Amino acid sequence: MTARTLLAASLTSAAIPLEQQVRAAQAAGADLVELRVDCIGDISAVTGLLEAPRILPLIVTVRCAAEGGAWTGSEAERVALIERLGLLCPGYIDVEYATWRRSANIRQKIGLVCNLAGAGAGTHEARTPGQHPKNELILSHHDLAGTPTAIASLLDELAASPAGIIKVAFTAHDAADACRVLSELRRRRGSARQVIALAMGEGGVATRILARKFGAFLTYTVLRRGEEAAAGQPTIADLKQIYGWERIGPATRVYGVIGWPVAHSQSPHVHNAALAADGIDGVYVPWAVRPDYEGFAAFMDYVAREPELGVAGLSVTLPHKEHALRWLDEREPAAAGVTPRARRCGAVNTLALESDGRWLGDNTDGLGALAALQTARRYMASRPADQRVAVLGAGGVARAIVAALCEEGCQVTVYNRTPQRAQALARELHCAWRPWAERVQYVGEVLINCTSLGMWPAVDETPVSDAALRAGTVVLDAVYRPAETRLLRAARSRGCAVVGGAAMFIGQAARQYELWHDRPAPVEVMRRALPADAG
Ligand code: NAP
């Protein structure tokens, strides 16, 4: 069976009339609606909806507490309710596999209202009450503690049941769990049973977006943020507008950002907009990967071992930039390489799968800063060799920017709170350094903040006093939340040329895009796609 993956909107409350919510789901593009009766609580509202003319097919779910639901009544009441609602022909009924196995009596009751042995399972048409007396059965298993190693045998067991649709929902500790779930889903594409396989939580977000690539029966969404029936559920609008749901298919290549945390990342907005504009068959998703090296290596080892996942390029953000370099270095030269630029930075922010199967690590942060500086006419008025640049900070971003500036031929001086780090950076990259206290008499025509000072929520902080800013200086702030930092506000008011961190962010993303797709990045599209609070 190669039916397209359906979009299911989960409803968890009847505070807004259910019929109104179903219409909103239909208008948003949902193919069916899941009624989480255990969360909704108002049974008369549910029966009212089921008795009214059908707008979309419905899934009735009365989830028990042991599998993450909100049901507080007895099991006998729950089974009786499922049977009663089933007689109103919602279309689909979700029952836990554990409940199904518990007794012949339960199986008989469920069997009265459901098609068994897979007959007709997976058909998506809406049913009118009376037209077809039975519902498709979804037998489900939820693991609130983690993602087991034996996903395959669990799915095999479910597939031996008489349900036409089988579902597993695990808890992802990180994105490596999501990858294992996706691999299993991929292996079962086209099998006799329709499969729903997902991982809950931030680490599992990719399973919800890539469900369509790997042929899941459906993916669960919500209409509005805050209404999630399970952690990690995206909104329909996000799936469609950010991730280009309709464009995802079996051959879609997968890109993404690895970080911890990663939910706040603006990169999916920017890269997916560019992919859509260029008509590239790709999707860019967040991968929340555990913060230690072992977590990073476990994720990357899996991705490298399973090329069928289709992962072709990755952005790397905190805290994994040094981990990425180490991971590449620990692989055979035939399997991985590092550009001299990334080597100079001591960190990798971009991983690209080359056509020969090698993973290449690069660092585009410095190039992004250069691209941002080049938007300032005052910077472009002089040759790089005549530019004296004061860099505040000696962390990862400072290092990437200093390396790029030195390569351009600029004269760089580093100021950092911890003098040893400034000194080490200056020695390694052959530039000058001065104690942090001297930043107020900075030497140069260009000043770049590479510290985190001024970053949201500490928006009143600034790396140099307002009074120290000299008219005529070009000031670049790597911080991009908020879009206009206190440093940039003060610099503007004192007659400096200002460049925001968003320009650098777009610059580094554009270089990543060019590396992965071998074509110029649609920079204007990327800039417009950056959410307003970041740009
Ligand atoms: P990092 O490696 O942790 O380095 C942080 C730097 O800030 C260090 O030099 C640190 O000094 C300094 N610092 C922190 N708190 C300070 C304080 N209270 N007073 C003085 N100095 C302080 O971080 P990073 O990865 O380089 O990132 C730095 C900033 O760049 C972040 O705000 C990040 O959001 C931004 N960023 C922007 C982009 C972009 O595309 N625009 C990309 C990546 C990152 P010590 O050495 O003394 O600790």
Residues whose N, C-alpha, C, O or C-beta is under 5 A from the ligand:
A	BS01	NAP	G393 A394 G395 G396 V397 A398 N416 R417 T418 R421 C450 T451 S452 M455 A478 V479 Y480 G501 M504 F505
